[in-house]
Amino acid sequence: MFCCFLCDEQRQLVSNRRVDGLCNRCAGTVSDVRVQYIFRFCFFPVCRSHTSRIICSRCGAHYKSR
C-alpha cells in the first residue's frame, strides 16, 4: 500500500520588532513576531493566515499576544 501526503504548511516571517519589557525567565528582550501561515493542498495555496506572537529572543518563551 502506498500512501502519499499532499498537504503542506509553510511559515514565513512577516515582521519582527522589539517590545518594551523583559522576559520573566531569563531577563532577555522580547519581540513581537508576525508570522504568515500558508496551507497548501496538491501544491496549490488553499488558506493564508497571520498570527502575532510575543517571543523572548534569548530563550524562545512564548507570551500571550495583545
C-alpha positions, 0 to 999 in steps of 0.5 A: 500500500502506498500512501502519499501526503499532499498537504503542506504548511509553510511559515514565513516571517512577516515582521519582527520588532522589539517590545518594551519589557523583559522576559520573566525567565531569563531577563532577555528582550522580547519581540513581537513576531508576525508570522504568515501561515500558508496551507497548501493542498496538491501544491496549490495555496488553499488558506493564508493566515497571520498570527502575532506572537510575543517571543523572548529572543534569548530563550524562545518563551512564548507570551500571550499576544495583545 
